[in-house]
Amino acid sequence: MRVHDENKRRKIVILYAELQAYNIPIFQEFINQYYADVWVVRWDQNLKIKYTPPPLSHLSIHQRSDYDERGLYQFTKTTSPDLIITSGWMDPVYLKVCKKIRSEFKTPVIALSDTQWNGQWRQWIARFVFKWTHKTAFSHIAVAGPRQKEYAFKLGFDKSEIIDGCLSADLELFNEYYQKTILEKRNQYPHRFLFIGRFAPEKGIELLLQAWSEIKEKKDWDLIIIGKGPLILNTKNIDAVNVQDFIPSTHLLETIQNSGCLVVPSLFEPWSITIHEFAAAGFPILSSMACGANDLFVKHGENGYIFPTGNLESLKSNLLQIMNLSDEELIQFAERSHELGQKIHPQMIARGLMGAVEERKSLNYDYK
């Protein structure tokens, strides 16, 4: 049993964008395994999805709207953190505060990034100016996957400054879903496609509905679409489709029990935590090439199929391929997905991020 001095708890400040349920297990790792107090400042206005985190000892949640630049700097400085973690450089106030703290105290500051390298002109400009405009704010960058790592290199981060992994599904929860549902699926596999996410144009829902409507022989398969968002879906004249409201991740057991294949038809999707979640839950997966999480969790022909982004005919073909698989083959896909879903877990993410603190200790910096 670990014995700790309450006066020697580590301190972590997290400057975050939109907090979600999958962040909490990583925070719990900081608190329980690394004996840390965690302060989170999160966006609280113009949110895509509103989320209320559970109360946890040693976790303090603050609202971004309560702070201007000076106030956030004073808050962070007073906390005297051993580590700062921030949602990239999207928030200019976060960026300025990180620059000041980094400059004055040499505090490790980790930027989280799910941004892929796409070679567009904005990224080419960023590649040349980032070193002077942003990089001094950060000691490290933690990347979601291989595509994000490529971008980090292009921005000028050295290998020693790049941490593999910054996002993880709540693996304990989705592994539990797998264990609770796989036996029944082996007896009778559910022939149901599942889309779950925001109703927004970039998510490719309209493409999915068009592909589904053009498949006339649906056999005994149907499609369920779960979520909410600005896009109004018209499914009036489409057979075998059901639209439901957003369901929190902790209430997905029935949905997972009764569904057999995840479809992620996104037109723009830097990562997709959903792919990780449903891989762990044991789902065959159809996903567009846009999804960064494919690189780790989807193997074409082994646990699903990857189709060219925005390609209607390819999506239709892949839907039909899944429908033509036997239940035994679908179970093989499901089991392979579950196996791939174990590649990343909250313990790994927390360990990688905390490595920046251990690195700082080895350099003998004065923490305060």
Secondary structure, DSSP 8 states (H G I E B T S, - for coil): -----GGG-EEEEEEESS--GGGHHHHHHHHHHS-EEEEEEE--SS-SS-------TTEEEEEGGG--HHHHHHHHHHH--SEEEESTT-SHHHHHHHHHHHHHH---EEEEE-------HHHHHHHHHHHHHTGGG-SEEEESSHHHHHHHHHTT--GGGEEE------HHHHHHHHHHHHHHHHHS---EEEEEEE--GGGTHHHHHHHHHH----TT-EEEEEEE-S-----TT-SSEEEE----GGG-HHHHHT--EEEE--SS-S--HHHHHHHHTT--EEEETT-TTHHHH--BTTTEEEE-TT-HHHHHHHHHHHHTS-HHHHHHHHHHHHHHTTS--HHHHHHHHHHHHHHHHHTT----
